[in-house]
Amino acid sequence: MSQQPRSWMKFSTRKHGALYARYQAIYDGVDALAAIAFIVGSALFFSESTKTTATWLFLIGSVFFAVRPLVHLVRDFHLARLPEQAEAEEG
């Protein structure tokens, strides 16, 4: 299932749009993993015997939330390195 860029986004080439969609899928995956870690971690705090696991899940969820902006940063650098439309047509 490939996610397409929003219709208001204009890209120089089709490759720009495809690359953007791939990074968006990674971002969404990281976001979902963070949410799952926090939800499961929250449930584990109800029992004294699972508080250590809950704490680890909260730390893992926090790391995922820290990775989210890095995905956008890497995407932007990657997009900036792709050739523009005129360059792509030349070769």
BELBEL-V571392 format. One record per residue. N is the residue number from 0. NEAR is the number of other C-alpha atoms within 8 Angstrom. Layout:
# BELBEL-V571392
n->N near->NEAR
n->N near->NEAR
This chain:
# BELBEL-V571392
n->0 near->2
n->1 near->5
n->2 near->8
n->3 near->7
n->4 near->9
n->5 near->5
n->6 near->5
n->7 near->4
n->8 near->6
n->9 near->5
n->10 near->7
n->11 near->7
n->12 near->9
n->13 near->7
n->14 near->6
n->15 near->11
n->16 near->11
n->17 near->10
n->18 near->10
n->19 near->11
n->20 near->12
n->21 near->10
n->22 near->11
n->23 near->9
n->24 near->9
n->25 near->9
n->26 near->11
n->27 near->8
n->28 near->8
n->29 near->12
n->30 near->11
n->31 near->8
n->32 near->10
n->33 near->14
n->34 near->9
n->35 near->9
n->36 near->12
n->37 near->11
n->38 near->8
n->39 near->10
n->40 near->14
n->41 near->9
n->42 near->8
n->43 near->11
n->44 near->10
n->45 near->8
n->46 near->7
n->47 near->6
n->48 near->5
n->49 near->10
n->50 near->11
n->51 near->7
n->52 near->9
n->53 near->14
n->54 near->9
n->55 near->9
n->56 near->12
n->57 near->11
n->58 near->8
n->59 near->10
n->60 near->14
n->61 near->9
n->62 near->9
n->63 near->12
n->64 near->11
n->65 near->8
n->66 near->9
n->67 near->11
n->68 near->8
n->69 near->8
n->70 near->11
n->71 near->10
n->72 near->8
n->73 near->8
n->74 near->11
n->75 near->8
n->76 near->8
n->77 near->8
n->78 near->10
n->79 near->7
n->80 near->6
n->81 near->7
n->82 near->8
n->83 near->8
n->84 near->8
n->85 near->7
n->86 near->8
n->87 near->9
n->88 near->6
n->89 near->5
n->90 near->4
